[in-house]
Structure formats: C-alpha cells, structure tokens
Amino acid sequence: MVHMPDTLPNDLDALKQLLAQAQSRVALLEEENALLRHRLFGRKSEQSTESSAAQLPLFNEAESLAEPRAQESDEDSVKPAKRRGKRKPLPAQLPRIDVVHALPEHELTCTCGCRKHEMGEEVSEQLDIVPMQIRVIRHVRKVYGCRGCETAPVTADKPAQLIEKSLASPSVLAMLLTTKYVDGLPLYRFEKVLGRHGIDLSRQTLARWVIECGEWLQPLVNLMRDRLLESRVVHCDETRLQVLKEPDREATSQSWMWVQTGGPPDKPVILFDYSTRRAQEVPSTLLAGYRGYLMTDDYSGYNAIEQQPGVERLGCWAHVRRKFVEAQTAQPKGKTGRADMALNMINALYRIERKQRELQADEDTLYRVRQEHSVPVLNDLSKWLEKTLPHVTPQSALGKALNYLANNWNKLVRYVEAGHLPIDNNAAERAIRPFVIGRKNWLFSATPNGATASAHLYSLVETAKANGREPYAWLRHVLERLPQAVSVEDFEALLPWNCSPQIPR
C-alpha cells in the first residue's frame, strides 16, 4: 500500500514528484508480485527439456512416459509412426548366461527324409536381475594343540576386519554407503529393506557403521585434498545443512556443507566439508596454501581467499544470467526490454563456449577464439551497462541484475585470460546437487560426527563417480583393503584413479 502524507503540498511540481514516487512504488510492487508468482507456479527458467521431463509426477511416470499402443482412432492411425531410436547394447562387462533353444527331435527330419544340420545361430539378449541376496559368511578358525606336551592351543588368524566384532562385512558396508550416499536412501529405509529379509539391525547400529567408515576413510580424503590443491582452477560453493545435536546450539540452528571441486584433468576431485559457520575463515582454512584461480559466486565469504598471495578470483556468468532472466520475467508480457538485450549478449558468450566444446577445442584454440569473438561481445556489454545503469531503479529486478553485473565485472571478464578458465561455476553446482537431493530424503544429520562422516563419504563416492568408477564396486574394493593399509603408498593405491575394480558377480 502506498501511504499518502497527511497534508498535500500546494506546489504542482511537488505533487508531480509525489505521484512519480507512488507510481514507481506501485511498479516495484507489481514486479515483486510477478516474480513471486513465477517462483511459485512458473517453469524454471534454466530447465532443459531433459530436466523438465525428470519433473513429471512420480506416481504416473508409466502413464506419462509410455507410448500409447492401443485404442488409436482412425485419424491417429494415418499419422506416420514415430521412429524409435536404436536400442543401446547391454554393457559388455555384465555376465552372460546362454539359454540354448534347439528344434525338438521330431522336427529335425526334413520332408525329403534327410536330417537337418545346424547352419548357425541367432542371438538376442534380455536383461535379467537377481534380487538382492543376503547370506552369512562363517569364519571358521581352526584350533590346534599338541598331544606331546601341555603348550596352549593355537587358533588360526582371520584377516583384520574394518569393524572388529561386527556383523558387517565389506560388502554390507559398501551397500549401506551406496544406498545412502549415491541413491539417497535414509537409514530407516535400509533398515526396512533388511527387515524384509529377516535381519534385525537398528538404524542406530547402521549410523554407527557409517561414522566408523567415515573415520577409516579419512586418509583417502586427505590425499584427495592434496590433489585438489594442485589444481589450476578450484570451484567452490556451499549449501545449508541442519545438525540436531551440535554442542551449545539450538537444534534449528543453520550449519553448512561446503564443496570444492578441481584436481588435475585426469584426476578430478570433489570434496565436501561440514562446518557450523558460513564465515570466510572456513574456505580460507580449507584452501590454505592454494595458488591458482578460484571460481565462486559473489558471496563475500570468499573475499579473504582472494587476498591470499597467488589466488585469482573468477566470477560466474550463470549467476548473472539468472538475475537477468528474473528481470525478463518481471517485464510486461509480450514486451521486449533491456533484460532481453543483456541476455542476448550473455547467450552469445555461451554460444561461443558451447561451439568450442562441441569441437573439442584445446586450450590454445579456445583462448584464441575467446580473444577474437568473446572479447568484442564483452566490450559491447560493458558499453551497454555503462549507458543503461544510471537510468534504472536500483530496487527493481533489472536494477539488481545490472548492479550485480557492475559490481562483479572485473571477476567476470577474467575467464578470457586463458583457455583453461571456466565461464561459470556450474561444476560446483553440479557437484553439490547429489547432496541437495539426498538432503530432501534424510532432511538432517543427528550429530556433528554424522555430518562429518557424511562429508567424507559424499567426497569419496562423488570423486569415484567423477573418475568413472562404479561406487559400490570401488567402495567394496577399498573397504576390503583398508585394514591392511599402513603406508602412504597403500592408501594412494586405493584412490579412484589408481584402481579399477569390477562389479562383483
């Protein structure tokens, strides 16, 4: 509501000024209302067709996705049938079981009286799934004694276990960690899965196993951080996390999960770290000693790292684009405005990047292309920004987008300095997405130890996936060998880029 003063000025110019302020306020309120309605009911601006399809209602996926086959009308029948894509072959590493189909004996005699001979065969494949099998491994340790003297009996050793005197074998622990940190299954659901097989394990026991695994895997996380700090570029982001039993804090207090991604090109690393704070000391500690480019959004918590010797800060064009998309949404329907002009130039920058990515351009080529094509676009955008900014209300959606662009300009344009620099922080946002999706299922962590274990385990499974490893097979391989690892070389051999375990059959 626009509040009018108790006494109206007599001056006509003052009345006009008051009217203009009221109209500006109404315009801002209408814009805020339009943006709110769009956020509540509108389609996400940056959703691709593929991601939109993933948002189909969960309970009618079959009806939504299946192609209709029956009850076609005569009108429908005359339309050309949609060509189906070629079916991808089943993975070669899957075990094969041959089921041979031969003619019965009475059909092997030809009508001419001769016996038919085998000329060849036709092979087709079907996918077969064996439900989860639960079995018990009995460790039978032989006990030896001597009949000739009274020396104490000797019992054969068994291999060291990850969790001694526990029911959990490496395969059980690997499955537990995979279902929680890859598939996003809360512990109480895994508890119910085991219960259907008659296994009575409480979620408290499962939680204790998860925390103990996180502690055992700490050396691998430390080695992965060493690789991360060797990166030419590190991407950073953070997201909210609720931890119920933090010392001296309310259960509703806000904590944070920080993600960093980088590493050498052939050894990508994704690291998660839990903290009760979002202060700038956290990323400064996590990246202590780092020298290189740092890609983030404009959150001020990263400013301290920017002051460290050898660190160069990059800005994210994806964040800029989103703000102009919001401004575009706030425009009157059917009208083209300044937000469209900005988006046209930003999209031109992304088209250049996309084309070179499709061509698999090397770093030198990408640098030359950016200098030849991207720099002129940036110059045009800079001139447009300088001309437009003074004429837009700062509180409007367009004003906020323009100010964001102006305030971050020096960091945003740095990506053209070299061919290996990224245009945005999407790598970190993709890395943090599995955690965000999992959080929708399990909602919170109970204790700081649990949150720390989750950070370690998300780091490990996401790094394994980034290096092309199947998470369950890699985790089982690691958990089987961890108790015997004593040297740095032993732990190095377990990192995802140093081993390639196959899925157990």
N, C-alpha and C positions, 0 to 999 in steps of 0.2 A: 504494500500500500504506500502511496506517495503522500507524505504529510505536508499540508499547506501551512504557512505561518499564520499566526493569529491576526496579524494586520498586514494587508496587502500594500505594497508601495504604489505611490501615485505615478512614479516615473514610468513612462512607456517602455524605455529600454530595460529597466529593471524587471518589468513584467515579462518582457520577451526572454530575458535571461532565465527567469524562474521557470517559464514554460519550456525552454530548451532543456533545462536540468530535469524537469519532470519527464519530458519525452525520452531523454537519454536513460533515465532510471527505468522507465517502462520498457524500453528496448532491451536493456540488460536483463530485466526480469523475464521477458518473453524468451530471450536467448537461453537463460538458465533453465526455464521450463522445457524448452525444446530439447536441450541436451539431456535433461533428466529423463524425459520420455524416451529418448533414443536409447539411453543406457539401460532403461528398464525393459523396453519392448522391441528395440530395433535390432537389426542384424549387426554383428560385429564388423567394423569397417575393414579390418585387415584379414578377415577369414578368407581362406582359399576355398575353392569348390570342394576339395578333398576334406578339409577340416569341417566344412559345413555338413557334409554327408555324415561325418562322425557324430554330429549332434542330433541325429534322428532319435526319436523317442525310444528308450531302451526296451520297452515291452512290446513294441510292434516292429522290431527290426526285420523279422522274417517277412512280414506283410509289406513293409516299406521297400525292402531291397530285392525281393524275389521278382523275377519276370513273370507276368501273367501268362498262363498257358491255356486256360480253359475259358469257356463262355465268351469267346470272341464273337462280336457281331459281324454281319456280312460286310459292313463298312470297314471295320478294322481289318478283316481278312484280306482286303485288296491292297492294304498298305504293305510296302516291302518290309520283309522281316529284318530286324536289326541284327547286323553281323556281330557275332560274339568273338571276342579276342581269342588268340591262340592260347591254349592251356599251357602253363609253365610245367616243365617236367619236375617230378618229385626229386628232392635232394639226393645226390648220388651217395652220400655217406650213410643214409638210412639202410639198415639191414633189409635184405630181400629174402622172402620165403616163396619158393616156387610151388605152385599148385598145378600139376600137370593134368590136362584134360585130353584123354585119348578116346578114339572110337571104341565102342563095345565090340567084343569078339565077333558077334554075328554080322556086323556091318563092315568087317574087313575083307569080305569076299565080294569081288566085283560081279556085276551082272554077267560078264563074259566068262566067269569061272576062275579068273586069276586072283591071287591075293594082293591086296593093295599094299604099297610100300610107302614109308614115310618120306615126304619130299622136303619138309621144312616145318616151320612153326610161326605162329603169330603170337606176339606178346603184348598184353595190355596190363596196366598197373592200377591198383586201388590202394588208397591209404588205409592202414589198419592201426588202431590204437588199442593198446593193452592198458586197462585201468591201473591206477597206482597199486603196486604190490607192496605189502608190508610183511616183512619176515624178521626172524630173530637170528642174530649171529651168536652162536655159543662159543665162547673162548674156553677151550678145554686145555688146561695146563697140566701136563704130566708131572707126577711127583716120583722122585727116585730115592731109593735108600740102599744101604749096603748090609748084606747079611753077615759079613765077616767081622764087622765092628759096630760100634754104637754111635757113629757120627750122625749128625742131624740130617733128616731128609732134605733133598734139594728139589725145588719146584722150578720148572721151565719158565723163562720170562715170556711176557707177551709184549707186543710193541707199545710204546708210550702212546697214551690217548690224549686228545685235546682237552677233554674234561674228564679227569680221572673219576672212577667210581660212578659214572653216569650211564644212563641208558642210551645216550645219544652217540651214534656212530657218525663219522664224517658225512655220510650220505644223508642222514637225517638232518644234521645241522645245515648242510648245503641246501636241502629242500626248504627248511624253515626260513633261511635267509632269502632264498629266491622268491618264495611266495610273498614275503613281507615287503622286500625292498625292490623287487622287479615287478611283481604282479599287484602290489598294493593291498595285500590281504591282511587284515588285522589279526593279531594273535588269537583272539577268541574264535575267529572263523577257522583258523588252522586247528585249534583245539577241537572244534566240532568235526572237522574232517577226520582227525584221528579217532574221535569218539565213535564215528560210524563203523570203524574197523575194530571196535572193542578196546582201544588203547586209552587209558585214563591218565592224561597228562594235563595238569592245570596250566593256565596261561602264565601264572607266576613262575612256574618252572621254565616254560618257554622263554619268558622275558629274561630270566637269569642266564639261560644259554646264550641268548642274543648278546647280552652285555659281556659275558666271558669271551665270546667270539670276537667282539669288538676290541677287547683288550689284547687278545692274542694277535690280532691283525695290525696293531699299531705300528710295528716296524715297517710293514709294507707301505702304510700311509706316509711315514717319514721319508722313505725312499722316493715315493711319488712326489712329495713336496720338493725334494732336491731337483727332480727333473723339471717340475713346474718353474722353478726359479731360473732355469736355463733358457726359458722362452724368450723369443724376441718380442712377443705380444702376450699379455695376460688380460683376459676378460674377467670382470667382477660384477657380481650382483648380490642381492640379499632379499630375503622374504621372511615373513612373520612365522613364529613358532610359539606355541603355548606349552609350558612345562609346569606341571601342577605343584610339585614339591621342591621348589627352589628355596634354599635357606634364606630366611628373613625377607621373603617376598610373598605377596598375595598369589593365590592360585590363578587369578585372572590377569596377572602381570604379563606384559608382552616381552618375549625373547625373540632371537633372530637366528636364522640359518644363513650363513654366508657361503657363496660358491665362487670358486676361481677355476678357470679353465685355460689351458695353454699346453705347454710342453713342446718338444721337437715335433716336426710334421709327421714323423713315422712312429712317434710315441706319445699320442695325445693323453693328457691328464685332466681329470675333473675332480676337484676337491671340495668337500663340504666341511664347514666348521660351525659348531654351535657356540653362541655367546648370549649372555643376558643383556648385552648392550648393543646399541647401534652407533656408538661413538667412533670417532676417527682413529682412536687408538687400536681398535680391532683390526681393520685392514692393514694398518701400519705394522702391527705385530706379525700378522700372517704373511706379509710380503717383505719382512725385514731383509735387507741386503739385496733386494731385486734391482736390476738395471735393465731397462727396456721401456717399451710402450705399454701404457695401461689404458684399456678401453672400459669406460663406465658410463652410466648416465650422469646427470649433473648433481647428484646428491653430494652435499658439502662434506660428508664424512670421508670422502676420498681426497679432500684437498691437502691433507697432511702428507700423503704419499707423494703428491705432486711436487712437494717441496724437497723431497729426498734427492740427493745427487744421482744423476743418471736416469731418472724416471721422466718420461714424456707422456703427457695426458692426451688422450683422444676422446672426441665426442661422438655421440650416437645419433646418426641421421634417422634411424627408425623412430626414436622418441620425438624428433622434430616433426616427422611426417604425421605421427598420430595426433599431435596437437593441431596441425592444420586440417586434418580430417575432422576433428571436433569442430573447428571453426567453420568448415564447409557444411557440417550438419546443422549448425546454428543459422545458416543463411536461409532466407525465404525460399520456399520450394520453387524449383524451376529457374532460379536466378543464378547467374554466374558472377562470382565476386573475386575479391583479392585472394581468398584462400585457394581458389582454383588456380590462380596464376602461380602461387608458390608451389602447389602440388605438381603442376606441370613441370616446373624446373627440377623439383626433387625427384620426380619419377624419371626424368631424363637422366639424372645421375645414376639411378638404379638400373635403367636400361643398359647403360654402358657397362656396368658391372656384370649384369646378367649375361650379356652377349659374350663378354670375355670369358666368363665362367663356362659357358657352353662350348666355347672354342678351346677350353683348357689352356688358356694363355699362361706362359710362365711369368715370373715376377718382372723381368726386364720389359717384356712386351706390355704387361699391364701398366707399368709405370709410364711408358711412352704414350699409351692410349689415354691415360688419365691426364697427362700434360697437354695432349693435343685436343681432347674432347671435353674432359670434365672441368678443367680449369676455366675455359670460357663460360661454361654454364654457371660455375661458382661466381665468376665476375659479374655476370648478368644478375644473379640472385642478390649479390651484395649491393649493387646499384639500386635494384628494386626495393630492397629492405631499407636502405638509407632514405629513399624517396617516400616510402609508404609509412614508416614507423611514426613520424610526427603527427599524422593525420588520423590515427586510430585510437579509440579509447582504450587505455591500458587494462581496464577491468573486463573488457569484452573477451570472448573466446579468441577472436583474431588478435587482439592486443596481447593476450597472454602468449599466443604462439609466436608472434613477432618478437616479443621481449625475450622469450626462451631462445629463439634463434640468434638474436643480437648478443645476448649475454654469453652464449657458448660458441660464438662464431670462430674464435681463434682455435678452439679444440676441434671443431667440426671439420675445418678445411685441411687439417694436418694429414688426413689419410692419403692425400695425393702425393705426399713426400716420398713414398716408396711403394713398390708393387706388392709387398707382403703385408701392408697395413689394411685392416678391415674398415668397411664403411659404417658398420654399426655393431651393436653389442648383442646381436641375435644369438651368437654362440653361447653366451652365458645364460640367456633366457631359455634357450633350448635345453641347456644342461640342468637348469633348476626346475624345469617343468615336471619331471618324474616325481620329485619331492612334493611339489604342489598338488599333483594328482593323488599321490599316496596320502597326503595330509587330509584330503576330503574323506578318506575312509577311516583312518585311525584318529583324526582330529587333534590329538595332543600327545606329548610324552609325559610319562608319570614322574620321572626323576631326572636330574642332570646327568647321571650316569647313563640312563637310557638314551637321552638326547645326544650325548657324546658318541655312544655306540652307533646310533643311527647315522650320525655324520660320517663316521668311519666306514660304515657298511655301504651307504649311498656312494661314497667316494670310490669304493672298490668295485661295486657292480657297474656303476656308470663308466668308470675307466675301462673295465673289461669290455663292456659293450662298444665303447668308442674304438677299441683296438680289435674289434671283430671277434671277440670271444663269446661263446655261449655261457651265460652267467653261472648256471648250475654246474656245468662240467668244470669250469675254471675254479669255482669255489670248492667243489669236492676235491679236485686235484690239490689245491692249496691246503685245505684242512687236513688232508691225509698226511701231508709232508711237514706241516708247521712244527709238530712236536720234535722232529729230528733236526730242525734248522737251528744252527748255533752261530754261524758266521755271517758276515755281510753278504758274502757270495751266495750262501744258501738262500737268504731272503731275496737277493737280486734275481735268482733263478726262478722265483715264483711270481714275479711281476708279469702282467698280462702280455707284454710284448716279448717276453723271454720264454714263454711256454705256450703250447698249442694243444691242450688236452681235448680228446674226443668225448662226445657224449657217451656215457657208459651204456652198454647193451645188456 
